[in-house]
């Protein structure tokens, strides 16, 4: 007589509902924490091309200043005056002293408008300034 109880082999199933919940949570997390300052590109600003260049070190308080071809200064997708720009940059420099101030000037912007922004940076002792450029197309350089 065999009194042993037979243990049935349970099939292991894949639970889709918890997996979908986790994936949706991760997706929403990455969408909410995405670094949008990186893509703060004013579509009206057509920046010049440069063959050599390197990406600046990224810090949380990144400042990207867009200068349109008519001399309008934009920061965070809004037009700012020189005084507002000075206050914003001063606050960022106090929190992040090594932060690069990135200037995206249109290739048709007059030099005078870029100098005005540089004067504001100098007034608040911002020494780490970078100019945004695009790399030339590989086909146009040949």
N, C-alpha and C positions, 0 to 999 in steps of 0.2 A: 504494500500500500504506500502510495506516495501522498504524503500530507503537505507537501510544499505548495505554497501559493504561487501561482504563476504571475510574474510581474509583467504587465504589458508594456511594450515599448511605445512611449508617446512620441508622436511626430512633433518635431519642433517647427513652429510656424513663424513666419515673419510678420510682425505687427506693423501694418502700414500707417495707421493713424498716428501713433506716437512719433514715427519717423518723419511724417509730413509736418507735424507740429514743431519738431526740432529744426527742420530745414526752414520753415517759415520764420521761426524765431531768429535763426542765424541771418537770414536774408534781411529781415527788418533791422537787426542790429547793425549789419554792415551798411545798410542804406542810411541809417541815422548817424552813424559815426564817420561817414565818408568825409574826407578832407576837401571841402568845397572851395577853399581859398586857392587851391591848386588850379582850379578851373575858372578862376575869376577872370576870364578873358572877355574884354569888351569887344564885341563883334565888329564895331565900327573902327577899331584900331588895327591897322595893318602894319605889323612890326617889321623892321628890316631883317635881312638874312645875314648870317655870319658863319664862316667856315669853322672857326675855332671857338670854343666856349665850354663851360662846364656848368652843371646844375648847382645852385646854391644850397647850403645846408638848410633844411626845413625845420622851423620851430613853430610851436602852436600860435604865436602871435604874428603870423606872416602878414606883411603889408604889401599889396600890389597896387601901384598907382598907375592908372591908365590916363594917357594924355592924347586926346583926339587931334586930328589935323588942324582944327580951328582953335586949339589951345585950351579946350575945356578939360579940367582935371576931375577924374572920376575915382572914387574910392568906395568899395562895397556897393557898386552899381548905383551910386548917387553922386551928383555934382557937389564938390566941396570947394570952399574958398581957401585962400592961403592960410588964413588964421585957423580955420577948422582943421586943415591938414596938419598944421604945426602942433595943435593940441593932441590930435590922434597919434602922431608919430612920437611925440614926447611921452605919452602914456605907454606906448609899446616899448620904447627904448628903456624906460624905467623898469619894466617887468622883464624884458629880454634884451640885455645890453648887446649881445652878439648877433641879434637878428638882422638879416639882410632886408633892406628896403628895395623892392623890385620895381623898377620904372619901366612901364610898357608904353613907349611913345610911338605914335604913328610915324611911318617913314616920311611922311610929308609935313610933319610938325616942324614949326620953326625952332631953331636952336634956342631962341630967346625964351620960349615956353619951358623947355627942359631945364634951362638955367634957373628959372624961377623956382621950380620944384627942388633943384639942388640947393638953392639958397635956403629954402625952408628946412631941408635936411641938415644943412650946416648950422642953422640957428639953434637946433635942438641937439646938436652934437651927435648926429647919426653919421657914423663913419663907414659902415658896411653897406654900400650901395651897389646894386647890380642892375644892369640893363638887359631887358628881355629881348632876345632875337630868335629867329627861326633858322633852322639849318637849310641851306640851299638844296633844291632837288638834285638828286644824283644825275638825272638826265640833262639838266641845264648846265651842269659844270663840265660836261664833256664836249 
